[in-house]
Amino acid sequence: MTQAADTHARYPTLSGGQYAFFFDVDGTLAAIQSRPEAVFIPEQVIAQLQQLSALSQGALALVSGRPIEQLDALAAPWYGPAAGVHGC
């Protein structure tokens, strides 16, 4: 996301509370790694998460099979809703 809300008038406004965003971590926000502890979310992606979270009034959550504590560490300094340890 590159300032989409500011540069593209055709996109709907995100501040109206009509949208919520749910992002998987491994394989979506972060590349799959050979060892789970080697996974990281690139700084640019974290910055974009922060921007989208602000534009959507906090309606953004991370979803993962990882524990929430790991999600918090991976997404720092962004902090927000998360659903962890899903699946079996």
Secondary structure in CASP SS format (residue, H / E / C, confidence):
PFRMAT SS
TARGET T0000
AUTHOR 0000-0000-0000
METHOD secondary structure of the structure
MODEL  1
M C 1.00
T C 1.00
Q C 1.00
A H 1.00
A H 1.00
D H 1.00
T H 1.00
H C 1.00
A C 1.00
R C 1.00
Y C 1.00
P C 1.00
T C 1.00
L C 1.00
S C 1.00
G C 1.00
G C 1.00
Q C 1.00
Y C 1.00
A C 1.00
F E 1.00
F E 1.00
F E 1.00
D E 1.00
V C 1.00
D E 1.00
G C 1.00
T C 1.00
L C 1.00
A E 1.00
A C 1.00
I C 1.00
Q C 1.00
S C 1.00
R C 1.00
P H 1.00
E H 1.00
A H 1.00
V C 1.00
F C 1.00
I C 1.00
P C 1.00
E H 1.00
Q H 1.00
V H 1.00
I H 1.00
A H 1.00
Q H 1.00
L H 1.00
Q H 1.00
Q H 1.00
L H 1.00
S H 1.00
A H 1.00
L H 1.00
S C 1.00
Q C 1.00
G C 1.00
A C 1.00
L E 1.00
A E 1.00
L E 1.00
V E 1.00
S C 1.00
G C 1.00
R C 1.00
P C 1.00
I H 1.00
E H 1.00
Q H 1.00
L H 1.00
D H 1.00
A H 1.00
L H 1.00
A H 1.00
A C 1.00
P C 1.00
W C 1.00
Y C 1.00
G C 1.00
P C 1.00
A E 1.00
A E 1.00
G C 1.00
V C 1.00
H C 1.00
G C 1.00
C C 1.00
END
